[in-house]
C-alpha cells in the first residue's frame, strides 16, 4: 500500500524539476521509463533491478559497473 503523504503530484514534480538544489530519484525500472518517458533532471535508480540492493562501494564494485547498473553517463 502506498502512503498518500509520500506521493508527489504532477504539479509538485514540475516545481521540483526547476529547483537545482533538489534531487529527483526515479525508482522505476528501465522498461517503465522507456514506456512513459524520463523525468527531466532525474537520476534513475531502479528498485527492482537485476542486482537491486547488491551493489556496494565497500564490495569493490567498479565505477563503470555502477554507471551501467544505474544507466548513468559517468563520463
Residue pairs with C-beta under 8 A, 6 or more apart in sequence:
8 16
13 24
13 39
16 22
16 24
17 24
17 39
17 40
17 41
20 41
23 43
24 39
24 41
24 42
24 43
25 42
25 43
25 44
25 45
26 33
26 38
26 39
26 42
26 43
26 44
26 45
27 44
27 45
27 46
27 47
28 36
28 44
28 46
28 47
29 46
29 47
29 48
29 49
30 44
30 46
30 71
33 44
38 44
43 70
43 72
44 70
44 71
44 72
45 70
46 52
46 70
49 69
51 69
55 61
55 65
55 66
55 69
63 74
64 74
66 72
66 74
67 73
67 74
